[in-house]
Amino acid sequence: MPVGTISSSPDTVGVAVINYQVPILETKEQVLENCHKMAANIWGMKRGYPGLDLIIFPEYSCQGFHPLKWNELTTTIPGPETEIWSEACRKNKVWGVFSITGENNPDGNPWNTLIMINDQGEIVMKYRKIFPWVPMEPWSAGHETIVVTGPKGIRIGATICYDGNIPEIVRDTVMKGAELVVRIQGYMYPAKEQQRMISQVRAWENLAYFAVSNMAGRDLVYSYFGHSNIVNFDGTVLAECSTSPGEATYALLSISAIRDARRNWTAENHLYNLLHRGYTAESGGLAECPFSFYQTWVNDPEKAKSITENLTRNADDPEKAF
């Protein structure tokens, strides 16, 4: 895709990511004030980038992650926070991706949740983080990957921060039809280089666009490195912020280009070749799963768990993790 424009077209989706300043919040009133700041960002980005179709805010950009008061700031979906964002999306005719940390859970600890709101102000996606960052995050784990149809018909899947380090999540999301995988994150130093690379790897191995929005600045605990970025389905970076809070960037995603690649690429069509391995030697290729670990995981999860513990560790108590 060409880069440098602020427009879009019927075939291209204009996407923006932002190095949102990590908020340090102690009350629900402060959370709502912050939500209004986010709404002002939506207004400003739409004024500056008239082709904007989708804006993505990072994980923790709404409530922050106060080490002592996080549980006092949880909320519901829908709730007062989503009402503010819904109005902003509707007024500015854009779709938005937002973070709720955490969403009230009547049966346990809160969830770490990503929501997407369409340009009519409707909540059209609610994804709960499947892999909380253990042992530091207190969130209950989600259980399902999610894909929905987004602006101009592009299919969008969701991941949250540490999720992106698990290749199976992205592959499952893409196999459900995702053409753009969104990753909202609150990633901090010293993991900058690894996390900058991972979005390019996931994009390339899945022939999928990636849009990553990360926090920047310092809260009471961590320093966040920004580098929000948008990656082409060939693994090349279309746009990337630096490390400063408040930076934002924008790129176009061609719907026809990714569908053409998935339909017509051969040697680098990783999605097709996964289920048609060796088709140059055997007509139609082989569809059977050759990976014994995954067969075990499906049929005997406890045995699979034991295999991993023998390879790694057996210490589920967070107090023993350090």
C-alpha positions as CSV (number, residue, x, y, z in Angstrom):
1,M,0.0,0.0,0.0
2,P,1.1,3.6,-0.7
3,V,1.7,5.7,2.5
4,G,1.6,9.4,3.2
5,T,-2.0,10.3,2.5
6,I,-4.8,11.4,4.9
7,S,-7.6,10.2,2.7
8,S,-9.2,6.8,2.0
9,S,-11.4,5.3,-0.7
10,P,-14.2,2.7,-1.1
11,D,-11.5,0.0,-1.3
12,T,-9.3,1.3,1.5
13,V,-9.9,1.4,5.2
14,G,-8.2,4.4,6.9
15,V,-6.8,3.2,10.3
16,A,-5.2,5.3,13.1
17,V,-3.3,4.2,16.1
18,I,-2.2,6.3,19.0
19,N,0.5,6.4,21.7
20,Y,-2.0,7.3,24.4
21,Q,-0.5,8.9,27.5
22,V,-0.8,6.3,30.3
23,P,-3.4,7.6,32.8
24,I,-2.9,7.5,36.5
25,L,-6.4,7.4,37.9
26,E,-7.8,6.8,41.4
27,T,-11.6,7.6,41.1
28,K,-14.4,6.8,38.7
29,E,-14.9,10.5,38.2
30,Q,-11.3,10.7,36.9
31,V,-11.9,7.8,34.6
32,L,-14.9,9.6,33.0
33,E,-12.8,12.7,32.6
34,N,-10.3,10.6,30.8
35,C,-13.0,9.1,28.5
36,H,-13.9,12.7,27.5
37,K,-10.2,13.3,26.6
38,M,-10.3,10.2,24.4
39,A,-13.5,11.5,22.7
40,A,-11.6,14.7,22.0
41,N,-8.9,12.7,20.4
42,I,-11.4,11.1,18.1
43,W,-12.7,14.5,17.0
44,G,-9.2,15.8,16.4
45,M,-8.1,12.7,14.4
46,K,-11.1,12.9,12.2
47,R,-10.5,16.6,11.5
48,G,-6.9,15.9,10.6
49,Y,-7.4,12.6,8.8
50,P,-10.7,12.9,6.9
51,G,-10.3,9.4,5.5
52,L,-10.3,7.9,9.0
53,D,-12.6,4.9,9.3
54,L,-11.2,3.2,12.4
55,I,-9.3,4.6,15.4
56,I,-7.7,2.3,18.0
57,F,-6.8,3.1,21.6
58,P,-4.4,1.0,23.7
59,E,-5.0,-1.4,26.5
60,Y,-5.4,0.4,29.9
61,S,-6.1,3.8,28.1
62,C,-9.4,4.1,29.9
63,Q,-8.9,3.2,33.5
64,G,-5.2,2.8,33.7
65,F,-3.8,0.1,35.9
66,H,-3.5,1.5,39.4
67,P,-1.6,-1.1,41.5
68,L,-3.9,-0.7,44.5
69,K,-7.2,0.7,43.3
70,W,-7.7,-1.2,40.0
71,N,-10.6,-3.2,41.4
72,E,-12.4,0.0,42.4
73,L,-12.4,1.3,38.8
74,T,-14.1,-1.7,37.1
75,T,-17.3,-1.1,35.2
76,T,-20.0,-2.7,33.0
77,I,-20.4,-3.0,29.2
78,P,-22.4,-1.0,28.2
79,G,-21.7,1.6,30.9
80,P,-20.9,5.3,31.4
81,E,-17.5,4.9,29.6
82,T,-19.0,3.3,26.5
83,E,-21.7,6.0,26.4
84,I,-19.1,8.7,26.0
85,W,-17.3,6.8,23.2
86,S,-20.5,5.8,21.4
87,E,-21.5,9.5,21.1
88,A,-18.0,10.4,19.8
89,C,-18.0,7.6,17.2
90,R,-21.5,8.5,16.1
91,K,-20.8,12.3,15.9
92,N,-17.5,11.8,14.0
93,K,-18.7,8.9,11.8
94,V,-15.8,6.7,12.8
95,W,-15.4,3.2,14.3
96,G,-13.4,2.9,17.5
97,V,-11.6,0.2,19.5
98,F,-11.4,0.7,23.2
99,S,-10.1,-1.0,26.4
100,I,-12.1,-1.8,29.5
101,T,-9.8,-3.0,32.4
102,G,-11.7,-4.4,33.9
103,E,-15.2,-5.4,33.0
104,N,-17.3,-6.6,36.0
105,N,-17.5,-10.4,36.3
106,P,-20.2,-11.7,38.7
107,D,-18.4,-15.0,39.0
108,G,-14.9,-13.9,39.8
109,N,-12.2,-11.4,39.0
110,P,-12.9,-8.8,36.3
111,W,-12.1,-9.4,32.6
112,N,-9.7,-7.4,30.5
113,T,-12.0,-6.5,27.6
114,L,-11.6,-4.9,24.1
115,I,-14.7,-3.4,22.6
116,M,-15.4,-2.0,19.1
117,I,-18.0,0.6,18.5
118,N,-19.3,1.3,15.0
119,D,-20.0,4.6,13.4
120,Q,-23.6,4.5,14.6
121,G,-22.4,4.3,18.2
122,E,-23.3,0.6,18.6
123,I,-21.1,-1.9,20.4
124,V,-20.4,-4.6,17.8
125,M,-17.5,-6.5,19.4
126,K,-16.6,-7.6,22.9
127,Y,-13.5,-9.6,23.3
128,R,-12.1,-10.8,26.6
129,K,-8.3,-11.3,26.9
130,I,-7.6,-15.0,26.7
131,F,-4.0,-14.9,28.0
132,P,-3.7,-12.4,30.9
133,W,-0.1,-11.4,31.5
134,V,0.7,-13.7,34.5
135,P,1.7,-13.4,37.2
136,M,1.0,-9.6,37.3
137,E,-2.5,-9.2,35.8
138,P,-5.5,-10.1,38.0
139,W,-8.0,-10.6,35.2
140,S,-10.1,-13.7,34.6
141,A,-9.2,-15.3,31.3
142,G,-11.5,-15.2,28.3
143,H,-12.3,-18.3,26.3
144,E,-13.1,-17.3,22.7
145,T,-11.5,-15.5,19.7
146,I,-13.8,-12.9,18.0
147,V,-14.1,-11.7,14.4
148,V,-16.7,-9.1,13.2
149,T,-17.3,-7.2,10.0
150,G,-15.9,-3.7,10.3
151,P,-15.9,-0.5,8.2
152,K,-16.3,-1.0,4.4
153,G,-16.6,-4.8,5.0
154,I,-13.1,-5.6,6.2
155,R,-13.1,-8.5,8.7
156,I,-11.5,-7.6,12.0
157,G,-10.2,-9.8,14.8
158,A,-9.1,-8.8,18.3
159,T,-6.1,-9.5,20.5
160,I,-4.9,-7.8,23.7
161,C,-1.3,-7.3,24.6
162,Y,0.2,-10.6,25.8
163,D,-2.2,-12.5,23.5
164,G,-0.1,-11.4,20.6
165,N,2.8,-13.6,21.8
166,I,0.7,-16.7,21.4
167,P,0.7,-17.6,17.7
168,E,-2.4,-19.9,18.1
169,I,-4.7,-17.0,19.0
170,V,-3.8,-15.0,15.8
171,R,-4.0,-18.1,13.6
172,D,-7.4,-19.1,15.1
173,T,-8.7,-15.5,14.6
174,V,-7.5,-15.4,11.0
175,M,-9.0,-18.8,10.2
176,K,-12.3,-17.3,11.4
177,G,-11.9,-14.8,8.6
178,A,-10.0,-11.8,10.1
179,E,-8.2,-9.7,7.5
180,L,-7.1,-7.1,10.1
181,V,-6.0,-8.2,13.5
182,V,-6.1,-5.4,16.1
183,R,-3.7,-5.6,19.1
184,I,-4.3,-3.2,21.9
185,Q,-1.5,-3.2,24.4
186,G,0.1,-1.7,27.5
187,Y,3.6,-2.9,26.9
188,M,6.6,-1.5,28.8
189,Y,10.3,-1.6,28.7
190,P,12.5,-3.7,28.5
191,A,10.4,-5.6,25.9
192,K,10.3,-3.0,23.2
193,E,12.3,-4.8,20.5
194,Q,10.5,-8.1,20.9
195,Q,7.1,-6.5,20.8
196,R,7.9,-4.3,17.8
197,M,9.0,-7.4,15.8
198,I,6.1,-9.6,16.8
199,S,3.4,-7.7,14.9
200,Q,5.4,-8.0,11.7
201,V,5.9,-11.8,12.3
202,R,2.2,-12.3,13.0
203,A,1.2,-10.3,9.9
204,W,3.5,-12.2,7.6
205,E,2.7,-15.7,8.9
206,N,-1.0,-15.1,8.7
207,L,-1.2,-12.8,5.6
208,A,-3.1,-10.4,7.7
209,Y,-3.0,-6.6,8.4
210,F,-1.9,-5.8,12.0
211,A,-2.7,-2.6,13.8
212,V,-1.1,-2.1,17.2
213,S,-1.9,0.7,19.7
214,N,0.4,1.0,22.7
215,M,0.6,3.3,25.7
216,A,3.5,5.7,26.2
217,G,4.8,7.5,29.3
218,R,5.2,6.4,32.9
219,D,2.6,5.5,35.5
220,L,3.3,4.5,39.1
221,V,5.0,1.2,38.1
222,Y,6.2,1.0,34.5
223,S,7.5,3.1,31.5
224,Y,5.7,2.3,28.3
225,F,7.5,2.6,25.0
226,G,4.8,3.5,22.5
227,H,5.7,2.5,19.0
228,S,2.1,2.0,17.9
229,N,2.2,0.7,14.4
230,I,0.3,-0.5,11.4
231,V,1.7,-3.5,9.4
232,N,0.9,-4.7,5.9
233,F,0.0,-8.3,5.3
234,D,3.5,-8.9,3.8
235,G,5.1,-8.0,7.2
236,T,6.3,-4.6,6.2
237,V,5.6,-1.6,8.4
238,L,3.2,0.9,6.8
239,A,3.3,3.5,9.7
240,E,4.8,3.6,13.1
241,C,5.0,6.1,16.0
242,S,8.1,6.7,18.1
243,T,8.1,6.7,21.9
244,S,6.5,10.0,22.9
245,P,3.0,10.1,24.5
246,G,0.3,11.6,22.2
247,E,1.8,10.5,18.9
248,A,-0.6,9.1,16.4
249,T,-0.2,7.7,12.9
250,Y,-2.4,6.6,10.0
251,A,-2.3,4.2,7.1
252,L,-4.6,2.7,4.4
253,L,-5.5,-0.9,4.2
254,S,-6.6,-2.2,0.8
255,I,-9.4,-4.7,1.1
256,S,-8.9,-6.0,-2.5
257,A,-5.1,-6.3,-2.1
258,I,-5.3,-8.7,0.8
259,R,-8.1,-10.8,-0.7
260,D,-6.1,-11.0,-4.0
261,A,-3.0,-12.2,-2.1
262,R,-4.9,-14.8,-0.1
263,R,-6.5,-16.0,-3.3
264,N,-3.5,-16.0,-5.7
265,W,-0.3,-16.3,-3.7
266,T,1.3,-19.8,-3.7
267,A,4.7,-20.3,-2.2
268,E,4.1,-17.8,0.6
269,N,0.4,-18.5,1.1
270,H,0.9,-19.8,4.6
271,L,-2.8,-20.2,5.3
272,Y,-3.4,-22.4,2.3
273,N,-0.3,-24.4,2.6
274,L,-1.0,-25.2,6.3
275,L,-3.9,-27.5,5.2
276,H,-2.5,-28.5,1.8
277,R,1.1,-29.4,2.7
278,G,2.9,-31.1,-0.1
279,Y,0.3,-30.5,-2.8
280,T,3.0,-30.3,-5.4
281,A,3.8,-34.0,-4.7
282,E,0.3,-35.3,-3.8
283,S,-2.8,-34.0,-5.5
284,G,-4.8,-31.8,-3.1
285,G,-2.1,-32.0,-0.5
286,L,-2.4,-33.4,3.1
287,A,-5.0,-32.0,5.5
288,E,-4.3,-34.2,8.5
289,C,-2.8,-32.4,11.5
290,P,0.9,-33.5,11.8
291,F,1.4,-32.0,15.3
292,S,1.0,-34.6,18.0
293,F,1.0,-31.9,20.8
294,Y,-2.1,-30.3,19.4
295,Q,-3.9,-33.6,19.0
296,T,-3.1,-34.3,22.7
297,W,-4.2,-30.8,23.7
298,V,-7.6,-31.3,22.2
299,N,-8.2,-34.9,23.4
300,D,-6.4,-34.8,26.7
301,P,-5.8,-31.3,28.1
302,E,-4.4,-32.5,31.4
303,K,-1.9,-34.6,29.7
304,A,-0.9,-31.7,27.5
305,K,-0.6,-29.5,30.6
306,S,1.7,-32.1,32.1
307,I,3.9,-32.1,29.0
308,T,4.4,-28.4,29.2
309,E,5.1,-28.5,33.0
310,N,7.8,-31.1,32.4
311,L,9.4,-28.9,29.7
312,T,9.1,-25.7,31.7
313,R,7.9,-25.3,35.3
314,N,5.2,-26.2,37.8
315,A,4.6,-23.2,40.0
316,D,1.1,-21.7,39.5
317,D,1.3,-19.7,42.7
318,P,2.2,-16.1,41.8
319,E,4.1,-15.7,45.0
320,K,6.5,-18.4,43.7
321,A,6.9,-16.8,40.3
322,F,9.7,-14.4,41.0
